[in-house]
Amino acid sequence: MKLPPRARRTCLALASVLAALCMGCGSPAAHAGGPSTDGWTVEWTDDFDGKAGTVPATKNWIIDVGTGYPGGPPRWGTGEVQRYTADPANLSQDGRGNLRITPLRDSAGRWTSGRIETRRSDFRPADGKKLRIEARIQLPSITGAAAAGYWSAFWTLGRPFRTGEGKSPTVGEFDVLENANGVNRVWGAMHCGTSTGGPCKESTGLSANTTCPDSPCTGRFHTYAVEWDRGAEPERVTWYVDGRRYHSVSSSQMNKATWDAATGHGHFILLNVAIGGGFPRAVAGHSTPAPGTRPGSPMLVDHVTVLTTGASE
């Protein structure tokens, strides 16, 4: 049974207290470094509680369709092969409190999938404050050769990208979660600056990767989050899996102009499952997808939540 949002957040806060009391018991390192939910205020959330077969709430989300933005480059990403649709077979709520994004392949070998982005594009901490963007996600339950080319992502882009006032990666991108080819690892990254090299080491970005605490990353629910802290000196963005910190980028790692170009405005949030492209190719060491790639394994999203809190201590 899925708890209502307020009850779930109460349980999360209680879990944080219990975890603190139990430090030193069992395996404390597994969840060390995660912030308590105490003191956080929910600014925006979607729990995907709609009826089975319905698309996510259009008041919250824009459904991307096709292979690129109208008037923009012909293809999103770095050579991914799918076409995004609003077909419930690719993108729908499951009636049990989850969003399902399912890549499919037709008889001609053409791939389709789903991608959404928040209507709001102003997610940014106020001066001296912190903002946390998190989602509870189950990556597709598929591994090995059958998963070649799967590219699941939960990420943000700077608002100027949407308005046409700026280009990626200059406007900033936070990859809260990426997973490719069904491997048992997840990646987090910040993209900024120029498209090649530069302070964010493009096209890789300032990235790190990790396994997931206590269970495999694929086929299990985990909570992925970034905290964007404008109350710290220097400012920083920090990545978590199930409350365990594994990556951080600070404004001291680049010049002020580059940091401001990436973080001096709001961001919008995206969820998608791509097929093929540069990231799966880099992880696999060869082009993907493959003839043996199996369609039909969905990414499930239980909720996406944005929280705010006060200045860093």
PLY file of the C-alpha trace (Angstrom):
ply
format ascii 1.0
element vertex 313
property float x
property float y
property float z
element edge 312
property int vertex1
property int vertex2
end_header
0.00 0.00 0.00
1.30 3.45 -0.88
1.12 5.99 1.96
-0.27 9.49 1.40
2.46 12.11 0.84
2.24 13.62 4.35
2.31 10.20 6.03
5.25 9.09 3.87
7.26 12.20 4.77
6.48 11.64 8.45
7.78 8.09 8.12
10.90 9.33 6.37
11.59 11.78 9.17
11.08 9.03 11.76
13.40 6.76 9.78
16.06 9.47 9.85
15.75 9.75 13.65
15.95 5.98 14.07
18.97 5.84 11.77
20.72 8.45 13.89
19.93 6.54 17.09
21.26 3.35 15.54
24.57 4.74 14.36
27.12 2.17 15.32
24.63 -0.69 14.92
24.75 -3.05 11.97
26.38 -1.37 8.99
26.20 2.39 9.70
28.28 3.36 6.66
25.51 2.24 4.31
23.41 5.37 4.87
25.95 7.78 6.36
25.86 11.40 5.23
22.18 11.65 4.32
20.26 14.71 5.49
17.33 14.44 7.88
13.95 15.40 6.44
13.39 17.53 9.57
13.37 21.22 8.71
12.53 20.73 5.03
9.43 22.24 3.43
7.80 20.69 0.38
7.73 23.23 -2.43
6.41 20.95 -5.19
5.58 17.26 -5.55
3.87 14.72 -7.79
2.97 11.26 -6.49
1.58 9.90 -9.78
-1.65 8.75 -8.14
-3.77 8.94 -11.28
-5.84 6.17 -12.79
-4.15 3.30 -14.61
-3.39 4.11 -18.23
-3.55 7.90 -17.80
-0.71 10.27 -18.61
0.86 12.28 -15.77
-0.92 15.47 -14.73
-0.55 18.06 -17.49
-0.71 20.86 -14.89
2.67 19.58 -13.68
4.32 18.09 -16.75
5.02 18.71 -20.43
5.09 15.50 -22.47
7.88 15.62 -25.02
7.14 13.96 -28.36
9.20 13.25 -31.44
12.98 13.31 -31.67
13.74 16.93 -30.75
12.27 20.28 -29.81
10.44 22.07 -32.66
12.92 24.29 -34.44
15.86 22.77 -32.57
18.41 20.10 -33.48
16.86 17.07 -35.23
17.65 14.72 -32.36
17.82 15.02 -28.60
20.86 13.76 -26.76
23.92 12.17 -28.29
22.62 9.87 -30.98
19.82 8.09 -29.12
17.51 6.26 -31.50
14.05 6.33 -29.91
11.10 8.55 -30.72
9.21 9.89 -27.70
5.41 9.59 -27.67
2.40 10.37 -25.49
1.09 6.84 -26.04
0.11 5.29 -22.69
2.03 2.19 -23.78
5.19 4.31 -23.45
4.13 6.74 -20.73
1.36 6.28 -18.18
0.44 6.00 -14.54
-0.09 2.44 -13.37
-2.97 2.98 -10.92
-0.74 1.90 -8.02
0.97 5.23 -7.46
3.73 4.99 -10.06
4.62 6.52 -13.40
5.76 3.94 -15.97
8.14 4.92 -18.77
8.44 1.93 -21.10
10.70 1.66 -24.17
9.14 -0.40 -26.96
10.25 -1.66 -30.38
7.90 -2.29 -33.28
8.09 -5.02 -35.91
10.24 -2.77 -38.12
12.81 -2.33 -35.33
11.85 1.27 -34.51
12.05 2.26 -30.84
9.62 4.47 -28.92
9.72 5.63 -25.29
8.60 8.42 -22.94
10.03 11.71 -21.71
8.46 14.41 -19.53
9.64 17.71 -18.09
8.15 19.94 -15.41
6.15 22.95 -16.49
7.90 24.87 -13.75
11.38 25.99 -14.69
12.16 28.08 -11.62
13.56 25.46 -9.26
16.46 27.22 -7.57
17.29 27.88 -3.92
16.79 31.40 -2.64
19.83 33.35 -1.52
21.38 31.62 1.48
19.00 28.64 1.25
19.07 25.01 0.11
16.90 23.14 -2.36
16.58 19.36 -2.62
15.28 17.59 -5.74
14.53 13.92 -5.20
12.64 10.99 -6.70
11.98 7.43 -5.65
12.66 5.35 -8.76
12.87 1.72 -9.77
15.22 1.32 -12.71
14.20 -1.19 -15.40
14.46 -4.76 -14.17
16.73 -5.87 -16.98
20.45 -6.62 -17.14
23.10 -8.09 -19.43
22.78 -8.23 -23.21
19.01 -7.71 -23.05
19.58 -4.26 -21.52
22.07 -2.99 -24.12
21.16 0.61 -24.96
18.76 1.29 -22.08
19.45 4.80 -20.72
17.31 5.84 -17.76
17.60 9.39 -16.47
16.30 11.82 -13.85
17.87 15.23 -14.43
17.53 19.00 -14.70
18.29 21.68 -17.29
18.71 25.42 -16.86
15.65 27.46 -17.82
17.45 29.42 -20.61
17.64 26.17 -22.61
13.85 26.04 -22.80
13.44 29.70 -23.68
16.15 29.64 -26.32
18.25 32.18 -24.45
21.08 29.74 -23.82
22.58 26.45 -24.95
23.57 23.23 -23.24
25.85 22.67 -21.39
26.45 26.39 -20.67
23.04 26.84 -19.00
23.75 24.01 -16.55
22.56 20.44 -16.15
22.35 18.27 -13.04
22.10 14.56 -13.81
20.54 13.37 -10.55
20.48 9.79 -11.82
21.69 8.04 -14.94
21.95 4.33 -15.58
22.94 2.59 -18.81
22.77 -0.95 -20.12
21.30 -2.30 -16.88
24.64 -2.25 -15.03
24.57 -2.26 -11.25
25.77 1.33 -10.88
24.28 4.81 -11.06
25.92 8.06 -12.15
25.51 11.67 -11.07
27.02 14.63 -12.91
27.05 18.38 -13.40
27.43 19.73 -16.93
28.50 23.31 -17.63
30.77 25.54 -19.69
31.70 24.52 -23.21
30.63 21.44 -25.17
34.17 20.04 -25.21
36.58 20.13 -22.29
36.31 23.21 -20.10
35.74 23.33 -16.35
33.12 20.58 -16.45
35.31 18.23 -18.51
32.73 17.86 -21.25
31.26 15.79 -22.63
31.63 13.64 -19.50
30.80 16.36 -17.00
31.97 16.48 -13.40
30.69 13.03 -12.51
30.87 10.16 -10.08
29.21 6.76 -9.86
28.28 4.30 -7.16
26.40 1.12 -6.39
23.13 1.36 -4.45
22.87 0.63 -0.73
21.55 -2.77 0.38
20.14 -3.99 -2.96
20.83 -3.84 -6.71
20.25 -0.55 -8.51
18.11 -2.23 -11.19
14.71 -3.70 -10.40
14.55 -2.13 -6.91
13.26 1.20 -5.63
15.88 3.69 -4.45
15.69 7.40 -3.66
17.94 9.65 -5.77
18.53 13.27 -4.83
20.62 16.38 -5.31
20.96 19.18 -2.79
21.73 22.60 -4.22
23.18 24.71 -1.42
23.41 28.48 -1.82
23.99 28.97 1.90
27.41 27.33 1.83
30.69 29.00 0.99
31.61 27.99 -1.62
28.20 27.10 -3.07
27.80 23.43 -3.88
25.61 20.68 -5.32
25.68 17.24 -3.64
24.37 13.88 -4.87
22.74 11.14 -2.74
21.40 7.61 -3.16
19.11 6.50 -0.31
20.59 9.26 1.82
24.17 8.23 1.16
26.33 11.03 -0.23
28.58 10.01 -3.10
29.39 13.13 -5.14
29.71 16.91 -4.77
30.62 19.85 -7.02
31.37 23.33 -5.70
31.65 26.79 -7.21
35.36 26.75 -6.32
35.94 24.23 -9.12
35.32 26.79 -11.86
35.37 30.52 -12.50
32.46 32.63 -11.29
31.14 33.36 -14.79
30.82 29.65 -15.60
29.15 28.83 -12.27
26.72 31.73 -12.62
25.86 30.75 -16.21
24.91 27.28 -14.97
23.22 28.16 -11.67
22.15 31.81 -11.85
18.60 30.89 -12.92
15.95 28.26 -12.28
16.05 24.71 -13.60
13.32 22.35 -14.82
13.19 18.60 -14.08
13.11 15.76 -16.62
12.44 12.02 -16.54
13.02 9.73 -19.51
14.25 6.38 -20.79
16.29 6.72 -23.95
17.63 3.95 -26.17
21.18 4.14 -27.46
23.30 7.27 -27.55
26.64 8.38 -26.21
26.28 7.35 -22.57
25.29 3.69 -23.14
28.01 3.53 -25.80
30.60 4.83 -23.34
29.53 2.40 -20.61
29.43 -0.60 -22.95
32.45 0.31 -25.04
30.50 -0.21 -28.27
27.39 1.02 -30.06
23.97 0.16 -28.65
21.22 -1.03 -28.83
21.91 -4.55 -30.09
19.68 -7.08 -31.87
19.23 -8.85 -28.54
18.08 -5.74 -26.66
14.69 -6.60 -25.15
11.93 -3.98 -25.20
9.24 -3.54 -22.58
11.07 -3.07 -19.27
9.76 0.10 -17.62
11.32 2.62 -15.29
8.89 3.23 -12.40
8.72 6.58 -10.60
6.92 6.65 -7.26
7.23 10.38 -6.70
9.23 13.50 -7.57
9.56 16.05 -4.77
11.26 19.43 -4.41
11.99 20.64 -0.89
13.54 23.80 0.54
15.21 24.61 3.82
17.20 27.30 5.56
20.84 28.32 5.44
23.63 25.82 5.97
25.05 25.54 9.46
0 1
1 2
2 3
3 4
4 5
5 6
6 7
7 8
8 9
9 10
10 11
11 12
12 13
13 14
14 15
15 16
16 17
17 18
18 19
19 20
20 21
21 22
22 23
23 24
24 25
25 26
26 27
27 28
28 29
29 30
30 31
31 32
32 33
33 34
34 35
35 36
36 37
37 38
38 39
39 40
40 41
41 42
42 43
43 44
44 45
45 46
46 47
47 48
48 49
49 50
50 51
51 52
52 53
53 54
54 55
55 56
56 57
57 58
58 59
59 60
60 61
61 62
62 63
63 64
64 65
65 66
66 67
67 68
68 69
69 70
70 71
71 72
72 73
73 74
74 75
75 76
76 77
77 78
78 79
79 80
80 81
81 82
82 83
83 84
84 85
85 86
86 87
87 88
88 89
89 90
90 91
91 92
92 93
93 94
94 95
95 96
96 97
97 98
98 99
99 100
100 101
101 102
102 103
103 104
104 105
105 106
106 107
107 108
108 109
109 110
110 111
111 112
112 113
113 114
114 115
115 116
116 117
117 118
118 119
119 120
120 121
121 122
122 123
123 124
124 125
125 126
126 127
127 128
128 129
129 130
130 131
131 132
132 133
133 134
134 135
135 136
136 137
137 138
138 139
139 140
140 141
141 142
142 143
143 144
144 145
145 146
146 147
147 148
148 149
149 150
150 151
151 152
152 153
153 154
154 155
155 156
156 157
157 158
158 159
159 160
160 161
161 162
162 163
163 164
164 165
165 166
166 167
167 168
168 169
169 170
170 171
171 172
172 173
173 174
174 175
175 176
176 177
177 178
178 179
179 180
180 181
181 182
182 183
183 184
184 185
185 186
186 187
187 188
188 189
189 190
190 191
191 192
192 193
193 194
194 195
195 196
196 197
197 198
198 199
199 200
200 201
201 202
202 203
203 204
204 205
205 206
206 207
207 208
208 209
209 210
210 211
211 212
212 213
213 214
214 215
215 216
216 217
217 218
218 219
219 220
220 221
221 222
222 223
223 224
224 225
225 226
226 227
227 228
228 229
229 230
230 231
231 232
232 233
233 234
234 235
235 236
236 237
237 238
238 239
239 240
240 241
241 242
242 243
243 244
244 245
245 246
246 247
247 248
248 249
249 250
250 251
251 252
252 253
253 254
254 255
255 256
256 257
257 258
258 259
259 260
260 261
261 262
262 263
263 264
264 265
265 266
266 267
267 268
268 269
269 270
270 271
271 272
272 273
273 274
274 275
275 276
276 277
277 278
278 279
279 280
280 281
281 282
282 283
283 284
284 285
285 286
286 287
287 288
288 289
289 290
290 291
291 292
292 293
293 294
294 295
295 296
296 297
297 298
298 299
299 300
300 301
301 302
302 303
303 304
304 305
305 306
306 307
307 308
308 309
309 310
310 311
311 312
